[in-house]
Amino acid sequence: MSNADLSFAILRGVALAGANLSGVTWFYTICPNGTTTGQGSPPCAP
């Protein structure tokens, strides 16, 4: 795992944990291309 991959994983984990801790009932995922998905949003583009 490269440093970039590790940093990305940490950022994604923080985003998900933050959404959960703030009481938000839906999750969003940071896509590899930098976009995000969430409730009512399209899935990550290939």
Buried (B, 14 or more C-beta within 10 A) or exposed (E): EEEEEEEBEEEBEEBBEEBEEEEEEEEBBBEEEEEEBEEEEEEEEE
